[in-house]
Amino acid sequence: MRDQKYSLNDLLQRFFMKEIDESSLRAKHHSLIFIFDGLDECRLNLDFQNNKNLWDATKATSVDILLTNLIKGNLLPSAHIWMTSRPAAANQIPPECVSRITEIRGFGNPQKEEYFRKRITDQSLANKTIAHLKSSRSLYIMCHIPVFCWISATVLEGILREAEGAAIPKTLTQMYTHFLIQMCIRKEKYTDTTCVDKEMIFKLGQLAFRQLVRGNLIFYEEDLSDCGIDVKDAVLYSGVCTQIFREESELSCGKGKVFCFVHLSIQEHLAALYVYISFIEGDRAVLNQWIPKNPVVMSPCSSICDLHKSAVDKTLQSRNGELDLFLRFLLGLSQESNQSLLQILLPEISVCDSWSMKETIEYIKIRIRMNPPPEKYINLFYCLNELNDFSLEEEIQNFQSTGRLSKTKLSSLQWSALVFVLLTSERELSVFDLRKYSLDNANECLRRMLPVVMASRTAELRNCNLSDNSFPAIASALDSKSSNLTELKLSGNTLHGSGIKILSEGFKSSHCKLEILELSDCNIAADDCIMLASALNSNPSFLRELDLSFNLLGDSGIKLLSGALRNPCCKLKKLKLFGCELTMKSCEAMSAALKNNSSLTELDLSKNALQDSGVKLLSYGLKNPRCTIRNLSLKDCRLTDIGCHWLCTALKSNPSHLCELCLDRNTLRNIGVRTISDFLKEPYCKLEKLSLSYCNVSEEGCVALASALTLNPAHLKELWLTGNKPGACGRSQLSALQEHKDYRLEKLQL
């Protein structure tokens, strides 16, 4: 197909083997959907940047150009396209061509156990299997992949049925090697052979390796022939040993039979086995296509350690981690325990010396010290696990258990080990608290621990004295597809200027999933609100809570932010603007936002000089039917009884939502409280919590409150009157309400 030319119409006819009317492709009453399963298995270039544009479905061209134009919407723009792919291949598609991404994450911990209990009917064996896998973190983490669960169940069920004391696989390599042995033994049983077909294993390994380095997951007949595999033998092998190698259904427009390994990890294991055996047997030619410029490895005198070093270097150079598992298998196969297993299949295989393994371990640690990207060094720690070296992890765990972690100056190697330990811990990473890990250099700690930050739900970074150097790291975490971060607490750090600018780029990202953002006391000024508002407008659908208290936003800053709040896509529910130097002018902007934002349910404007005139403007928004404020705080806003009048007038017009009202430290006096009492009397008032502390209220006002509550006793649960003078009569009447069973008043603070 790659070398032939088709029109889109011809290509569809070739697949469906029937005449397709060109007009039916364009008919509006028809809905077309194309399903491309396995983009990562496609051998076409899919060069979106350089391929020619094509709009004519009847014009013949290469299949590569047809596909890119179909995906871009040039051909059949009304058609729907559904593609499945591994992430690396999916990244080829331009973002503007993608409307929705669905990630299949595999099994969570409960699903892992559920699988084994269903797969293994003997529940005693199922429990033993689960317990063993949990004892090895690297194995249990791999169980999120359903195919690995199947492999593990197949291997462990067979081993655990045998007598006590049988060697149980503890590493990834051991598990896959046991699986290969079991499948080969099963093949012997069904084909009446008396020995394992070493030649076929070797040829399959050669096929696996050649196609792995080319990035291919499916193979054609010529690929098999290149490795000396007869197609008839391959068909027989795929029929008998379907759990390793299988024949796919023939494509009507393809090149005949198509083959693949059951899973990429099986291909990677066989590829590593092939490279290992070839090297041990002195065949260096196999490595020529992979590491041709390494004379040390190509030398007949080279050791297994030389191979390991080159494989480590090559894997670190790979762009998308496509050699990560291959490297783990290659290193694991060099372990004596795995060589003993291999001798069941290949009795003549020789054993590596332990000194080479020590040298390999030290080299891996050197590469970790060189600070490769986190995903690279995390795989190197898994490699150390395969080599049975846990020294770095044990050192970090000792720091943790003795409480010395935050006081210890860690080396780069120890930082990497700490990240690995936390990411592979049994405990779920819900909160990352920076102060737990460093008391002296929070900026370096944050940079080093970024993978842990991204794996956590909450990042607790308050009062850490972060500098501008830290903000690009935080922004990159927000911009990462794999980030789990939904809550970011940065209060008490200076963000003014470049800090807020850098972070805003992260907030804008379509990958940002933040729901709660705390930026109180961050020295944010009015001009910073330009970038913050732009970020909120760019990605308005996630953020639910925003705290900007104790920043010098001023009226101009709030005017900018209110524009973002008026965005119909804005889903913000909670906004705190405590002590932001706001005046009456801010209330006009907030009122406009309340008229347009039905999501906002909690608003705190405390400690701002809004005055009565400001509350009058705010009331226009509060009375609007679209306003759904449930919790309103106007503490210490320089209000008087006049402000109470405007507020209560608005609440009477739109009374069904407000549940909590705080007016502490305003000079309301008795006349203001009487206005509030009139509102409380109304049957439509649903207020549950009212706070009027330090409001210059005397006995008269308290009696008015008590009287109002007798008329509408069903809602108010909390009443705060601290710092007032209720008098004997007011105290008595209010206390009686709290004690009476017909009233809901549960908490009374006098």
N, C-alpha and C positions, 0 to 999 in steps of 0.2 A: 504493500500500500504506500509505503513512504516514497517510492520512486515512480509512482504512477499518478496521472492527473484525472480528476473527476470534477464534475459539477456537483453541487450539493444535491441536486435532484438525482443524478446518477448514483451517487454514493448511497443515498437512502434506498433506491431501488435495488442496489446490489445487496444490501443487508436484508431487506424485506422480501426480495425475490418476487416482486410484483410491480406492475406499472403504477407510477405515482403521477397524478395529474399536477402539473406545475401550479395551476390556478388554485388547487386545494391547499397548497402551502401558504398562499397569501390570503385565503378566505378569512374574513373577520369572524365568521360564526364558528370557525375551527379554533381549538386551543391546543397548541403544540407544546409538548415537553420533551426535552432531550435529557437522557440520563447517561452520564459518563462515569462509570464506576472504576476508580483506580487511576486517577491522573498520574500518580507517582509511578505507575507501571507503563506509562506511555513512552515510546521511544522517539516521538516527534519532538522537534526543537521548541515549538510554540514560542517563536520570537515575536512578542507583541510589539516591540519597538520598531523592528525593521521590516516585518512582513507587510506586503502591499495591502492596501484597503480594497475590499471587494463588496459590491452591493448587489451583484447579479447572481442569483441562485442557479442560473443555467450556464454560467461560464465555467469552463474547466480550469482547474489549477491544482496545486498540490494539496494533499489532505491537511498538511500543517497550516497552510493559509486559510483553508476552509474553516478549520476549527477556531483559529484566532479571530476571524471575522464573525463567526457565529457567537462566540463568547463576548466580543465587543459590542454586539448588537447591530452590526452593519448588515448581516444577513438575517432575515426573518426577525426583525426587531421586537415583534410581539410574542415571540416564542419564549418559553421558560426553560431554564437550564439548571440541572441539579448535578453537582459533581461531588464525588468522594475522593479524598486524597490524604496522604500524610502531610503534615504542616510544611515541610521543606518544599515539596512540589507545589503546594497550594500558593506559596509565596510568589510563584511565577506570574500569577494572575494579577493584573493591575487593580488596586483597591476600588477604583471607580466602576469596575465591572462587577463588583460584589455587592449584593443588597442584603444578604443575610449569611451568617456563619453559625453553624451548629457544631459543637465540639463533643465528640464521643469520648468520655473520660475513662471508660472502663469501670471496674468494680471498686466500690467503697468498701470499708472494713466489714460492715454487716453483710454485704453481698458476697464477699470472699467466703465467709463461713457458710453462708446459705448454699453457695455452689458446692463446696466439699460435702456438706451433709446430704445434698441431693445426688451428687455424683457417686459417692461411696455409700452403698446401702448399709453396710455394717457400721453402726453409729460409734461403736468403740474404736474402730479403725479411723473413722472420720475425725473423732476427737483427738486421737494421737497425731494424725496428719496435721491438723490445725495447730496443735501445741508445738509440733516440731518446726513448722514454718514460722510461727511467732518467735521461736527461740533464735532465729536468724533474721535480723532486720533486713538484710539485702534481699533475701528470698521473699519475705513477707511483703516488702514494697513492690517487688516484681509481680506479685499476685493481683495487682490491679489490672494486669493484662489477662483477659480470659483464656487465651491460648496457653499461657504459662500455668494457669490453674489446672488446665486439662493435663499438661505434661506432668506437673507435680503430683496430681492425683493418680495418674497412670503409674508413675515410678514408685511413689510412696506406698500405695495400696499393695503393690507387689512385694516390696521389701518388708513392710510391716506385718504381712501375713506369714513371713518366714520366722524362723526361730529367733528368740531374743539375742541381742548382741550383734546382729547383722549391721554392717556399715551403712549408715544413713547419710545421704548427700547433704552437705552443709553449705556448699557454695553453688553458684550458678553453673559453673563448668561441670561439677560433679553431677548435678541434676540432669543436664543435657547429655552427658556421656552415658549415664545410666539409661536414659531414655533411648539413645541410639542402640545400646546393647540389647535392651528389651525388644525393640522393634526388629533388630536383626535376628535375634533368637526366634521371634515369632515367625519371621520369614522362613527360617530353616524348617520350622514345624510344618508350614503349609506347602513347602516346595520339596520336601523330602531330601534336602541337602544335608550333608554331614559337616560342613565347615562354612564359616562366614565368608562371603564373597568380598575379600579384601580389595580386589581389583575394582569392583563396582563402587565400593565406598570411596576409594581413592578417586575414581573418575567423577563421581558425584561431587566430591570435595573440590576437584579441579573446576568443574562447572560452576559450583557455588562461588568460588573465589574469583574466577574470571568475570562473572556477571556482577558480583558485588562491587568490584573496583570500577566497573562501568556504570554502576547505578541501576542495573536491570533486575527486575523481580520476576519477569516472565521470559521464557526461552522458547526458541523455535528449533525445528529439526536440525538446521545447520549449526546451531550453537552446541547441540548434543554431539553432532558428528565431529566438530572441532576438538572435542574432548575424548574422542574415541568411543563414544557411547552409541551402540546400535539402537535405532529407533524402536525396533521390535523388543529389544531387551528393556528399554525404558518404559514401554507400554506395559510389559509384564511386571516390571518392578513397581510401577505406579499402581498397578492393580493389586499386587500382593502387599505392598508396603505403603498404603495410602497415607499413613500418618507421618511420613517423611517427605515423600515426593508424589506428585499427582499430575495426571493429564487433565487439562482443561477442555471444555467443549470446543469443538472446531468452529472457527469463524467462517462464515460463508464467503467473506471477501479477503480472507487472510492467507497465510502461507502453509496451511495444513495444520498438523497437530501443534498444540501449545502446551508447555509444561511449566510447572512452578513448584517450589517447596511449599509445604503447608503454611509456614510462617517465616517471615524474614529472619527471626532469631535462629531457626533451624538452619537456614542457609548460612548465617554467620558462623554458627558452630562448626558446620562441615567445612567451610572455607578456612577457618582457623586450624582445624585438624589437618587439612591438606597441606597448608603452609608449614605446620609443625613437623609433620612426617617427612615432607620433602627436604626440609632443612636438616633434620636428624640423619636422613639417608644420604646427605651430601649433595643433593640436587639444588644448586643455587640459581639455576636458570628460571625457576618459578618466580623468583623475586625480581627478575630483570625488568618486567613490565610495571612493577609496583614501586620499587626504589632503585631505579637504574643508575643513579649517580652516587651510590654509596659503596665504594670499593672495599670497605671493611667487611660489610656483610657478604659481599660477593666472593670474598677470599675463602679458599678451602680451609684455611686455619681459623676462621671466625668462630666465635662461641655462640651459644644460645643467647647469652646476654647481649651480644652485638645485635642479634635479631630483635630482641626485646626493645633495645634502645631505639632502633630504627622504626619499629612499629609504633612506639610511643610518640616519636616525633611526627610520624606520618599522620597519626590519629589526631594529634593536636593541630595539625594543619588543615584537617578536613573542616569544611564550612558548616555543615549541619549535623555533625555528630554521627555521620553514617557508618563510621568505623568503631564506634564506642564499644558495642557488644563484642565485635570481632576481637578487639584488643583484650578485653576481659577473658574471653575464651582462650586466646593464644597464650596469655600468661598463665591462666589456670591449668592448661594442658601440660605445662612444664612442671607442675607440682607432682611430687612422688605419688600422692594418693590417686591422682588422676591417671598417672602412667600405669599404675597397677591395674586400674580399670581397663585401660586401653589394651593391655596385654591379653585380656579376654578375647578381644577382637583381633589384635595384631600381636601375637606372642613374641615376635622378634624385635619389637621396639625397644630402644635403649632408654636408660634413665638419666636425667640431667643431674649434675652435681649441685649440692646445696650452696656452694660458694657462688655459683652463677646467680642463684636466686637472691642471695644477699646483695650482690652487686646491682641487680635489677631493682630491688627495693630502694636502695640508696639513690639510684638514678631517678626513679619516680619522685622521690622526695625533693631532689634538686629541681625537677621540672615544676613541682608545686610551688617551691620558693620563688620561682620566676614569675609568679602572679599571672597565670593564664586566666581567661574569662571563667567565671564561676562554674558554668556548665562543663567546662573542660576539667578543672581540678576536682570537681565532684566525681567525675568518672574515674579520675586517677585514684581517688580514695577507694572506690569500688574495686579497682585493680589491686590495690594493696590488700583488700579483703580476700580477693581470689588467691593471693600469695600468702594468706594467713598471717598478715602483719596488721596488728591493731594497736600498735604502740602509741601513735599520736592520739587516737581516740581515747585510749585509757588515760593518757596524761591530762587531757581536757576534762574528762569525767572526774578525775581526782580534784582538779581545781574547782569544779562545780560543787562537789560533795563537801569540800572543806570551806566553802565560802570565800575562796581567795581569787575568784575569777576577775571581779571588777578592780582588784588591787594589783593584779599581775600585769606587767608589761609583756604582751604577747609578741612573738616573732611572726613573720608573715606566714610561716608554715603552721604555727599554732592557730592563727586567725582562720586559715582555711580549714583546719581540723575542727575548729569550733563550729563553723558554718555547716560542715558535713554532719557533725554529731547532732546538731539541732534539727537539720532537715530530715534526718533519718530516725529521729526519736519517735517513740511510741506516742508521746503526748502530742495532741493537736496544737499547732501553732496559732493560737487565737490572738494573743497580745505580745507584741515585741516592745519591751521596755528598755530603751537605750541605756539607762542608768544602771541596769543590772550588770552590764558588760564592761563599762568603762567609767571611771570617775575623773580621769585626767584629760583624755583626748577623745571627746565625743565625735569630732569630725572624722577622724581616722576610723573609729569604731563603726560609725554609720556607713562609711564607704565600704569597709570590709564585710559588713553584715548585710549588705543590700539584698542578697538572695533570701535571707531569713525575713527581712522586711516584706519582700514581695510575697512570701509564702504565708504571712500572717494576715489576720483580718484587721487588726488595729495596730497602728504605730504610735507608741507613746514617746513623744520627743519633746515634751514640755520642759522649759527652763533648762535646756542643755547647752546654751551659749553656742549655738551653731553659727558657723560663718558662711559667707557666700559660696565657699568651696563645696559645701554639703548640698546645696539646693539642686545642682544638676543631677546628683544621684537620686534625690527624692523625685524629681521630675521624670527621670528615666524609669523609676519604679511605677509611677502613675501611667506611663506611656507603654508599659509592657503588656502584651496579650496574656501572659501567664500570671500576672499579678492578681493576688486575692484581696488586695487592700481596699477596705470599704470605710475605714475610719482613720483620720490623720489628725493628731493633736500636736500642734506646733506653738501653742501659746507660750509667751515669755521669751521668744527668740526674735531678733531684729530682722525684719523682712523688707524694710523700706528700700525702694529703688530696685536694684538688680535682683534681690531675693524674690520679691513678689513677681517680677517680670519672668524669671526663670520658672518659678512654680506655676504661673499661669499657663505656660506652654504645656505643662503636664496636665493641668486641669482641662485644657481644651481637647486633649486627645480623645479620640473615639474609644480608646481602650480603657480610659479612666472610669473606674466604677465607684468612686468615692460617694458615700452617702452622708457622712458626718465629717465636717471640717471645722477645727477649732483654731482660730487665729487671734485670740484675745491678747492684748498687750504685746503686740508685735511691731510697734512703731510704724504702723501703716498710715499713710497720709492720703489726702484727697486725690492727689494725682495718681496714686497707686490704684485707685478704684477704676481707672480707665481700663487697665489690663485685667483686673479682677472681673469687671462687668463683661468684658469681651469674652473671657473664659466661660463665664456662666451662660452667656448667650450661645456660645459655640457648642456646649455640651450640657444642655439644661435639664435633661431627663433623669439624672441619677441623684444629684445632691438633695438631701432631705433636711439637713441641719447645718446652719452656718453661724458661728460665733465670732463676731468682730468687736467685741467689747474692749473698752480701754484703748482704742486707737483714735488718732486725731483726724477722723474722717470729715467732720464738719458738714455743713449743708450741701456743699458742692459734691462731696463724695457720695452722700446719700442720693442725690439727684441722679448721679451716674448709675448707682446700683439699682435704683428703682426702675430704670429702663429694663434691666435684666429680669426684674421681678414681674414686670408686665408682660413678658414673653409668654404666650399661651402654653408653651411646652414646659415652662418652669414648674417643677414639682416640689419646690422648697416648702417644708412644713414648719420649720422652727428657725426664727431669726433673732439673734441677740445683739443689741446695739447699746449695751450698758455703758454709760460714760464716754460717749463719742463726740462730745462738744456740739450737739445738735441744738437747733433753735426752732422757732415757729416755721421757718422756711422748709425744714426737713419734713414737717408734718404734711405739707401740701404734696410733696413727692410720694410719701408713704400712703397717703389717702388715695392717690391715683393707682398705686400698686394694689391696694386692697380691693379696689373696684374691679380689677382685672385678674386677680390671682385667687382662685377658689381653693388652692391647695394649702395656703398659709394658715396654720391653726394656732401658732404660738409666736407672740411678738413681745420683745422686751426692749422698751425705750427708756428704762430707768436712768436716773442720774444725768439727765439732759434738761437744759433750761427751755422746755417747750412752752410753758406758761399756758394760761387759759386760752389765749388766741390760737396757740398751736393745737390744743385739744379740739377746739372748734373746727379747725380744718381737718383734723384726723377723723372727727365724727362723721364727716361726709362719706368717708370710705367705710367706716364701721356700720353705717346704716344701709349700705348697699346690699341687696340680696345675694350678690356673689361672694360677699365677705363671710368667711366661716371661722373667724378667730374664736378659739376656745380658751386660750390663756393669754391674758393681757396684763403686762406689768408696766406701771407708770410711776414707780417709786421715785420720790425726791425729784419731781419735775416742775416744782414751783407752781403747783395748782392751788386754786381756791374753790370756794363753793360755786363760782361761775363755771369753772371747768367741769365740776360735777354735773352741773345742769346740762351742758352740751353732751357730755359723755352718756348720761342716763337717757337723754332724749334719743340719742342714736341707738342705744341698747334696747329701748322700748320699740323702736322701729324694726329691729332685727335681733330678737331676743333669744332665739332657740339654740344658739351655739355656745355662747360664753359660759364657761364652767368655773374659771378662776380669774379673780381680779385683785391686783395688788396696787394700792394707792398710798403705801406707807410714806411717812415723812413729807406729806403735803399739808398745807394749812387749810384744811377743809372746814374745821369747826363744826358746830352743831347744825348749822344751816345746810352745809354740804352733806352731812350724814343723813339729814331728813330727806334730802333729794334721793340719796341712795336707798333709804328705807322705802320710799314710795315705789321705787323700781322693784325692791324685794317683795313687795306685797302682791305684785302682779302674778297671776297664775301661770303665765307663760315664762316667767323667770326661772332658769334652770341652774342658777349659780350654786356651786358646791363649796367653793372656798373664797373667802373675802378677807383681805388683810388691810387694816386701817390703823396700824401702829404709828404712834407719834404724829397724830393728825389734829391735836388740840381739841379733842372731843371730851365733853363733860357728861354729867349724869343725864342731862336732857337728851343728848344724842344717843346714848346707850339705851335709854328707855324707848326711844323711837325705833331703834333696831329690834329690840325685844318684841315690841308691838307688831312690827312688820312680819317677823318670823312666826308669830302665832297665826297670822292670816295665810301664810304660805310655808308650812312646816316640812314639806316633802323633800327638799333638795339640799339646803345648806348643811354641810358636814363640819366645816372648820371656820372659826371666826377669831381673828387676831386683832386685839385691841391694846397691845402692850404700849406703855408710855402715855396713856390717856388717863382721865380722871372719871371713872364710871360712877363714882358715888355709891352709897349703900343701896339705894333703890335700883340703880342700873345693874350693879353687880348681882343683886338678889334675883332680879327678873331674868337676867341672862343665864345665871347658874341654874335656875329652875327649869329653863328650856333644855339644858344639857341633861338634866336628871330625869326628865319626863319621857316615858317610853313612846309617846306619840310624835316626838320630834327627832329628826335625824342628826341633830347637832352632837358630834362626837368629841370635838376638840374645841375648847374655849380658852384662849390665852388673854388674861387680863393683867 
